[in-house]
């Protein structure tokens, strides 16, 4: 069954959420469990404004959830497929890397 144009756009939007290195780094950090924006800022070489911007995109894409506790906002991965998709992509890149090394 082929997807309609609107459905294809939704799929493309979902995958666009993975198309930025800072967002991937945030997902990698959140893999260990929920973290506040401040904790995420401490682990990444970027600004608080950029972390917040990227988290907003991940949240809008339905990949992470957020909750407020006092003055902190805590983020966590809410879509189980996130890490599986990342693993699949990394496995593919690792296979390519090994294949290139064997050619030389």
N, C-alpha and C positions, 0 to 999 in steps of 0.2 A: 504494500500500500504506500503510495507516494504522499508526502506531506504537502499541504497547501502552502502558499507563499507566506502567510502570516505565521504558520507553525515553523517554517524554516527560519524565519526571522527570530522567533523565540529561541530556537536552538542556537543560532549564531550568537545571539545576545548572551546566552549561557556560557558559551565557549569564549566570548570576548572577556569575560570576567577573569579568565586564566591568562590573558595575553599581556600581562604587565609584570615585570620581575618583582616589584615591591609587593604586589598582591600575592604572588607565589611565596615570597618570603614570609608574609604574614600568615598564610595558611600553614606553612611549615612550622612556624612558632606555635600556632594554635593547635597543631596536631598533638602537642603534649598536654593540652587542657586549656580551660578558660583563662584569659589574661585581660588585664585592664589596658586601656590605651597607653597609660604611662609605662607599664611594663613592656609593652610592645615597642614603644619609642626607645627604651633603653637597649633593646636587643638589635635594633636595625640602624644602619648609618643614614638616617633620613630625619626629616623634621616631624614634629607633632602634627603640623598641618597636613603634611603628605600622608602620614599614617591614617589620620582621620578621614581624609578624602578617599583613600583606597579602601578603608573599612566600610565606608558608606556605599561604595560600588559593590563590594562583596555582599553586604547586607541586602542591597536592592536586588541582587541576583539570586538571593535565597540560599547563599552558601554559608553564611554565618548568621548567628542570632546575637542579640545584644540585650542586656538588662542593666538597669541602673541600681547601684547600691551606694547610698549616700551621695557623695560627690563624684564617684567613679562610675564609668561605664565599662562593663565586662563583656567581652566578645568570646564566642566559641563557635566551632564548626557545628552546623546543624544538619548538614547534608552528608550522610554516610558515603555517598559516591565520590565525594571530593578527593579523598586520599587514594581511592582506587584509580580514579582517572589520572592523578599525578603519578602513581606507580606505573601505570600502563605507559604513559609518556616517557618516563625515565627509563623503563625497560627498553623501549624502542630506541632511544638515544644511545643507551649503553650497547645495544646490539650493533648499531651503526659504528660506534667508536671502535669496538672490537674488530669489526669487519674491515675498517680502514687500516687499523694497525697490522692486520694480517696481510694486507696487500703490499706493504712496503718491504 
